Structures are given as structure tokens and as C-alpha cells.
Amino acid sequence: MIPSPAISQLGGTWPVEGRKVGLIVAPDTPAGAVLQAREAVLAAGMMPLVTAPRGGRIGDVAIDRTLLTAASVEFDSLLVLGAPQPEELPSFDAKAGFEPGATPVDPRVTKIVGEMFRHCKAIAVVPDCATVLEAASVPAKAPGVIVADPQEALADLTGLLAEHRVWERFPVSR
């Protein structure tokens, strides 16, 4: 059976307007960096979802999702601006605790990043947060994985989002 190009997600590009970009931040992520990334996503016609360990604000930017409530299925792509540490006392979410010997990244972040990778979604991290990739066992040089400053990362994410998924991440063997 020949695949129908009318329903295929392969080989084409589509508008990125309305696509959801998860912005993962930590409590110590500079407010200016969060604001700039959020504004750049909005300017491209996409919807930023600022996601942090806890609700509230970072500077003038409201947190849209907490790591307790966020799920990878909500995001079309991900930009990691901060690498939240595990909670010392994970009273609200047992999945937020620290595992001795593990990379010091909140396990809820590594779960989201790992799922995004397996779902062939574009992932970008700023260089200071490359430990998130290591903690999630995601190769930094894999197709659709970007390690760059926020402006370059968002430009690359936008291009990848136009293709919907990063299908070359898992090539089909024949």
C-alpha cells in the first residue's frame, strides 16, 4: 500500500502559528531571559507555556504550568532556560525528590525531556542547562536537539516545528 501524501506528516512544512513551546525555567533563571524568550515565541505567532517547579512569577512573567501539572503532550517543542534542582523535601510531589547518585536535575524535567525526545519533538537547551540532556539520557547531537543561546535556539525550533516532528531521529530500517 502506498502512503497517502494527503494525510502524511512526512516531507512537508506547515505554519507554526498556534504551536505550543514549553519554556522550562528554574527559580534562579534570569527574569529578563524568560521575558525575552516568551516575547520571541509570541512574536513568531506561537504560544509560550512558562513551566517551573512552583507557580507564581519570574519577574513580570507569570508561570503557566508547574512541573506537578505539566505534561509533554501539551508541548510541540521545548526550550530549557533553567535546570531546576530536585526538591529537597518533595512534600507536594513524590516524583520531585532527589535520588542519590543521580544528576542534580528535577526528575520531572528529565521525564518531560525524555518523552519529548521519544516523541520526535524538537528540544532546545541553553548551554548552561546541558546537564538536563545528560540526566534525561538524550544525546546532545541527536537530530532535533539544539544546544544554543535562546535566540538561536528559538530560530532553530521554529524551523523544526514547521516540519511538525523530527522524524530522522529514529530512521526506519528496511
BAVO-875953 format. One record per residue: x, y, z of N, C-alpha, C in turn; residue in one letter. Coordinates in nm, 3 decimals, padded with zeros to 5 digits. Example, Ala and Ser with C-alpha at 12.3 -4.5 7.8 and 13.67 -1.06 7.14 Angstrom:
# BAVO-875953
- n_east/n_north/n_up/ca_east/ca_north/ca_up/c_east/c_north/c_up/type
- 01.319/-00.569/00.780/01.230/-00.450/00.780/01.320/-00.330/00.780/A
- 01.285/-00.225/00.708/01.367/-00.106/00.714/01.290/00.003/00.787/S
# end
This chain:
# BAVO-875953
- n_east/n_north/n_up/ca_east/ca_north/ca_up/c_east/c_north/c_up/type
- 00.084/-00.118/00.000/00.000/00.000/00.000/00.089/00.124/00.000/M
- 00.060/00.217/-00.087/00.136/00.341/-00.097/00.077/00.442/00.000/I
- 00.164/00.505/00.085/00.113/00.604/00.180/00.053/00.725/00.108/P
- -00.054/00.776/00.160/-00.121/00.892/00.101/-00.052/01.021/00.145/S
- -00.004/01.103/00.051/00.057/01.231/00.090/-00.045/01.327/00.151/P
- -00.174/01.304/00.127/-00.277/01.393/00.181/-00.286/01.386/00.333/A
- -00.247/01.274/00.390/-00.256/01.261/00.536/-00.120/01.239/00.602/I
- -00.014/01.249/00.525/00.120/01.224/00.578/00.175/01.347/00.649/S
- 00.249/01.323/00.756/00.321/01.431/00.824/00.466/01.437/00.775/Q
- 00.501/01.355/00.681/00.639/01.348/00.633/00.662/01.436/00.512/L
- 00.778/01.498/00.506/00.822/01.567/00.386/00.760/01.701/00.358/G
- 00.682/01.756/00.446/00.621/01.885/00.421/00.652/01.983/00.532/G
- 00.608/02.105/00.512/00.618/02.206/00.618/00.482/02.271/00.634/T
- 00.456/02.315/00.757/00.327/02.373/00.790/00.349/02.499/00.873/W
- 00.248/02.584/00.881/00.261/02.706/00.963/00.285/02.670/01.110/P
- 00.359/02.754/01.178/00.388/02.730/01.320/00.294/02.809/01.411/V
- 00.210/02.893/01.355/00.120/02.973/01.436/00.035/02.883/01.525/E
- 00.028/02.921/01.652/-00.053/02.847/01.747/00.016/02.729/01.812/G
- 00.136/02.695/01.765/00.208/02.582/01.824/00.253/02.620/01.965/R
- 00.260/02.522/02.054/00.293/02.547/02.195/00.439/02.513/02.222/K
- 00.509/02.611/02.277/00.650/02.595/02.311/00.663/02.599/02.463/V
- 00.704/02.488/02.521/00.728/02.485/02.665/00.858/02.555/02.698/G
- 00.854/02.647/02.791/00.974/02.716/02.839/01.000/02.667/02.981/L
- 01.096/02.578/02.998/01.129/02.525/03.131/01.223/02.623/03.199/I
- 01.185/02.666/03.319/01.267/02.762/03.394/01.288/02.710/03.536/V
- 01.393/02.761/03.597/01.424/02.731/03.737/01.400/02.858/03.818/A
- 01.390/02.847/03.949/01.369/02.967/04.030/01.478/03.073/04.011/P
- 01.599/03.031/03.974/01.709/03.127/03.957/01.732/03.168/03.811/D
- 01.643/03.129/03.719/01.656/03.172/03.580/01.635/03.323/03.574/T
- 01.725/03.397/03.507/01.708/03.542/03.500/01.574/03.582/03.439/P
- 01.505/03.671/03.507/01.373/03.715/03.462/01.378/03.773/03.321/A
- 01.485/03.845/03.290/01.498/03.904/03.157/01.506/03.799/03.047/G
- 01.574/03.689/03.074/01.585/03.581/02.976/01.449/03.515/02.951/A
- 01.373/03.498/03.058/01.239/03.438/03.045/01.148/03.531/02.965/V
- 01.151/03.660/02.998/01.068/03.758/02.927/01.105/03.764/02.779/L
- 01.235/03.768/02.748/01.279/03.774/02.608/01.234/03.651/02.530/Q
- 01.252/03.533/02.589/01.212/03.410/02.521/01.061/03.407/02.500/A
- 00.987/03.445/02.602/00.841/03.447/02.592/00.796/03.541/02.481/R
- 00.854/03.661/02.477/00.817/03.760/02.375/00.854/03.711/02.235/E
- 00.969/03.645/02.221/01.011/03.593/02.090/00.916/03.484/02.041/A
- 00.872/03.398/02.132/00.776/03.293/02.095/00.644/03.357/02.050/V
- 00.597/03.455/02.125/00.473/03.525/02.089/00.487/03.596/01.955/L
- 00.602/03.660/01.931/00.624/03.732/01.806/00.621/03.639/01.685/A
- 00.657/03.513/01.706/00.654/03.414/01.597/00.515/03.354/01.579/A
- 00.418/03.400/01.660/00.281/03.351/01.649/00.256/03.222/01.724/G
- 00.353/03.182/01.805/00.338/03.058/01.882/00.298/03.092/02.025/M
- 00.263/02.989/02.100/00.215/03.009/02.237/00.318/02.957/02.337/M
- 00.376/03.047/02.417/00.470/03.001/02.519/00.396/02.950/02.643/P
- 00.447/02.843/02.701/00.394/02.793/02.827/00.512/02.788/02.925/L
- 00.523/02.892/03.007/00.632/02.901/03.104/00.605/02.798/03.213/V
- 00.702/02.710/03.234/00.684/02.596/03.324/00.796/02.596/03.427/T
- 00.759/02.589/03.554/00.857/02.599/03.664/00.821/02.499/03.774/A
- 00.913/02.478/03.869/00.884/02.387/03.979/00.761/02.427/04.060/P
- 00.740/02.556/04.076/00.626/02.606/04.154/00.561/02.722/04.079/R
- 00.436/02.748/04.113/00.364/02.857/04.050/00.413/02.992/04.098/G
- 00.358/03.097/04.041/00.395/03.233/04.079/00.443/03.311/03.958/G
- 00.550/03.387/03.979/00.604/03.471/03.873/00.756/03.465/03.875/R
- 00.814/03.490/03.760/00.957/03.517/03.750/00.964/03.656/03.690/I
- 00.998/03.752/03.772/00.992/03.892/03.729/00.848/03.927/03.697/G
- 00.826/03.978/03.575/00.691/04.015/03.532/00.618/03.903/03.459/D
- 00.680/03.787/03.449/00.622/03.676/03.372/00.554/03.576/03.466/V
- 00.427/03.550/03.439/00.353/03.451/03.519/00.392/03.310/03.476/A
- 00.397/03.221/03.572/00.421/03.080/03.544/00.289/03.020/03.494/I
- 00.292/02.958/03.376/00.170/02.899/03.317/00.144/02.758/03.367/D
- 00.249/02.682/03.391/00.237/02.544/03.435/00.342/02.518/03.543/R
- 00.309/02.431/03.636/00.410/02.384/03.730/00.455/02.247/03.683/T
- 00.569/02.204/03.732/00.617/02.071/03.695/00.525/01.962/03.749/L
- 00.447/01.995/03.851/00.350/01.899/03.903/00.239/01.873/03.802/L
- 00.199/01.976/03.726/00.084/01.963/03.637/00.120/01.954/03.489/T
- 00.244/01.986/03.452/00.283/01.988/03.311/00.300/01.846/03.258/A
- 00.270/01.830/03.129/00.290/01.702/03.062/00.347/01.728/02.923/A
- 00.431/01.638/02.876/00.496/01.657/02.746/00.395/01.665/02.631/S
- 00.278/01.606/02.646/00.179/01.610/02.538/00.125/01.751/02.515/V
- 00.145/01.841/02.610/00.100/01.980/02.595/00.190/02.061/02.504/E
- 00.314/02.016/02.486/00.414/02.096/02.416/00.443/02.039/02.278/F
- 00.456/02.130/02.180/00.502/02.090/02.047/00.654/02.092/02.040/D
- 00.716/02.175/02.121/00.861/02.180/02.134/00.894/02.233/02.272/S
- 01.023/02.231/02.304/01.066/02.266/02.439/01.193/02.349/02.432/L
- 01.198/02.455/02.513/01.321/02.533/02.532/01.351/02.535/02.680/L
- 01.464/02.477/02.718/01.504/02.472/02.859/01.594/02.591/02.887/V
- 01.541/02.687/02.963/01.615/02.808/03.001/01.677/02.795/03.140/L
- 01.630/02.700/03.218/01.681/02.677/03.353/01.669/02.530/03.387/G
- 01.761/02.482/03.468/01.761/02.340/03.507/01.725/02.330/03.654/A
- 01.596/02.317/03.685/01.557/02.309/03.826/01.621/02.190/03.897/P
- 01.664/02.215/04.019/01.721/02.108/04.102/01.607/02.027/04.163/Q
- 01.636/01.903/04.203/01.532/01.825/04.271/01.491/01.893/04.402/P
- 01.367/01.872/04.442/01.319/01.926/04.568/01.387/01.852/04.683/E
- 01.433/01.925/04.784/01.494/01.860/04.900/01.389/01.787/04.982/E
- 01.274/01.848/04.996/01.162/01.787/05.067/01.042/01.784/04.973/L
- 01.029/01.680/04.893/00.922/01.677/04.792/00.785/01.651/04.852/P
- 00.739/01.745/04.933/00.612/01.726/05.004/00.490/01.730/04.912/S
- 00.497/01.804/04.802/00.382/01.815/04.713/00.381/01.707/04.605/F
- 00.497/01.659/04.567/00.506/01.564/04.456/00.622/01.469/04.482/D
- 00.591/01.346/04.509/00.696/01.247/04.541/00.792/01.228/04.425/A
- 00.749/01.258/04.301/00.836/01.243/04.185/00.942/01.352/04.178/K
- 00.936/01.451/04.266/01.027/01.564/04.260/01.151/01.546/04.345/A
- 01.162/01.436/04.415/01.272/01.416/04.509/01.404/01.385/04.443/G
- 01.506/01.387/04.525/01.643/01.364/04.479/01.680/01.219/04.497/F
- 01.738/01.162/04.395/01.787/01.024/04.401/01.939/01.030/04.416/E
- 01.994/00.977/04.525/02.139/00.981/04.544/02.213/00.922/04.423/P
- 02.317/00.994/04.380/02.396/00.950/04.266/02.343/00.996/04.133/G
- 02.224/01.053/04.130/02.165/01.099/04.004/02.215/01.239/03.971/A
- 02.203/01.277/03.844/02.237/01.413/03.803/02.140/01.508/03.873/T
- 02.190/01.616/03.931/02.103/01.705/04.010/02.008/01.790/03.926/P
- 01.914/01.724/03.860/01.809/01.791/03.783/01.677/01.732/03.830/V
- 01.577/01.818/03.846/01.445/01.772/03.889/01.400/01.657/03.799/D
- 01.366/01.542/03.856/01.327/01.428/03.773/01.202/01.453/03.689/P
- 01.120/01.549/03.727/01.003/01.580/03.645/01.045/01.645/03.514/R
- 01.157/01.721/03.518/01.211/01.781/03.395/01.269/01.672/03.306/V
- 01.346/01.580/03.365/01.405/01.474/03.283/01.296/01.386/03.220/T
- 01.186/01.368/03.290/01.075/01.290/03.234/01.017/01.361/03.111/K
- 00.992/01.491/03.124/00.937/01.567/03.011/01.033/01.565/02.894/I
- 01.161/01.591/02.920/01.261/01.595/02.812/01.272/01.457/02.745/V
- 01.277/01.352/02.824/01.285/01.218/02.768/01.165/01.183/02.682/G
- 01.046/01.220/02.727/00.925/01.194/02.647/00.925/01.276/02.519/E
- 00.967/01.401/02.527/00.974/01.485/02.407/01.069/01.422/02.305/M
- 01.180/01.371/02.354/01.278/01.307/02.265/01.216/01.185/02.197/F
- 01.154/01.099/02.274/01.095/00.976/02.217/00.977/01.006/02.125/R
- 00.912/01.119/02.143/00.800/01.157/02.056/00.847/01.237/01.935/H
- 00.978/01.244/01.914/01.038/01.313/01.799/01.005/01.462/01.796/C
- 00.992/01.523/01.912/00.966/01.666/01.919/01.098/01.741/01.936/K
- 01.102/01.864/01.886/01.223/01.946/01.893/01.250/01.989/02.037/A
- 01.377/01.982/02.076/01.419/02.018/02.212/01.538/02.112/02.200/I
- 01.534/02.223/02.273/01.648/02.313/02.279/01.682/02.341/02.424/A
- 01.810/02.352/02.451/01.855/02.390/02.585/01.962/02.496/02.570/V
- 01.966/02.588/02.664/02.076/02.684/02.666/02.199/02.611/02.717/V
- 02.320/02.654/02.679/02.441/02.581/02.717/02.455/02.552/02.867/P
- 02.412/02.645/02.952/02.422/02.623/03.097/02.333/02.510/03.146/D
- 02.240/02.465/03.065/02.144/02.362/03.107/02.164/02.229/03.034/C
- 02.280/02.209/02.974/02.305/02.084/02.902/02.298/01.962/02.992/A
- 02.312/01.982/03.124/02.301/01.869/03.217/02.162/01.805/03.212/T
- 02.063/01.883/03.170/01.927/01.829/03.157/01.925/01.717/03.053/V
- 01.996/01.737/02.942/02.002/01.633/02.840/02.069/01.508/02.894/L
- 02.180/01.527/02.962/02.252/01.413/03.021/02.162/01.338/03.119/E
- 02.094/01.412/03.205/02.007/01.349/03.305/01.893/01.271/03.241/A
- 01.847/01.317/03.125/01.737/01.250/03.054/01.786/01.145/02.955/A
- 01.917/01.124/02.950/01.979/01.029/02.855/01.947/01.065/02.711/S
- 01.949/01.195/02.681/01.924/01.244/02.546/02.056/01.291/02.488/V
- 02.100/01.237/02.374/02.226/01.280/02.313/02.217/01.425/02.264/P
- 02.314/01.505/02.302/02.314/01.647/02.265/02.326/01.668/02.115/A
- 02.380/01.572/02.043/02.398/01.587/01.898/02.293/01.511/01.817/K
- 02.188/01.465/01.882/02.081/01.394/01.811/02.004/01.491/01.721/A
- 01.945/01.443/01.612/01.863/01.530/01.528/01.752/01.596/01.610/P
- 01.735/01.725/01.587/01.629/01.798/01.656/01.659/01.837/01.798/G
- 01.783/01.815/01.843/01.826/01.858/01.976/01.924/01.973/01.956/V
- 01.894/02.086/02.017/01.970/02.209/01.995/02.029/02.255/02.127/I
- 02.158/02.285/02.127/02.222/02.348/02.243/02.275/02.481/02.192/V
- 02.209/02.590/02.230/02.244/02.722/02.178/02.185/02.830/02.267/A
- 02.227/02.954/02.241/02.168/03.065/02.315/02.020/03.075/02.277/D
- 01.939/03.139/02.361/01.793/03.138/02.338/01.749/03.189/02.201/P
- 01.811/03.294/02.149/01.768/03.348/02.020/01.792/03.247/01.907/Q
- 01.912/03.189/01.903/01.944/03.090/01.801/01.857/02.965/01.819/E
- 01.840/02.925/01.944/01.760/02.806/01.973/01.616/02.824/01.925/A
- 01.557/02.940/01.950/01.418/02.964/01.907/01.406/02.967/01.755/L
- 01.505/03.024/01.688/01.503/03.024/01.542/01.508/02.881/01.489/A
- 01.595/02.799/01.547/01.605/02.659/01.505/01.477/02.581/01.539/D
- 01.422/02.606/01.658/01.298/02.538/01.698/01.184/02.571/01.601/L
- 01.176/02.697/01.560/01.070/02.739/01.468/01.080/02.663/01.337/T
- 01.202/02.649/01.286/01.222/02.572/01.162/01.183/02.427/01.179/G
- 01.221/02.368/01.291/01.186/02.228/01.316/01.036/02.210/01.337/L
- 00.973/02.306/01.401/00.828/02.297/01.423/00.750/02.299/01.292/L
- 00.802/02.370/01.193/00.735/02.374/01.063/00.728/02.235/01.000/A
- 00.822/02.148/01.037/00.821/02.010/00.986/00.741/01.917/01.077/E
- 00.683/01.969/01.180/00.599/01.901/01.278/00.678/01.815/01.376/H
- 00.754/01.720/01.329/00.834/01.632/01.415/00.972/01.614/01.353/R
- 01.063/01.561/01.431/01.199/01.533/01.385/01.205/01.383/01.353/V
- 01.149/01.347/01.239/01.135/01.206/01.204/01.270/01.138/01.185/W
- 01.373/01.211/01.142/01.503/01.148/01.119/01.572/01.105/01.249/E
- 01.515/01.140/01.362/01.572/01.098/01.490/01.571/00.946/01.502/R
- 01.468/00.883/01.451/01.456/00.737/01.457/01.428/00.685/01.316/F
- 01.533/00.667/01.236/01.511/00.623/01.097/01.449/00.484/01.091/P
- 01.369/00.465/00.989/01.304/00.337/00.967/01.404/00.242/00.902/V
- 01.417/00.125/00.956/01.506/00.027/00.894/01.425/-00.057/00.796/S
- 01.486/-00.089/00.686/01.415/-00.166/00.582/01.491/-00.290/00.550/R
# end
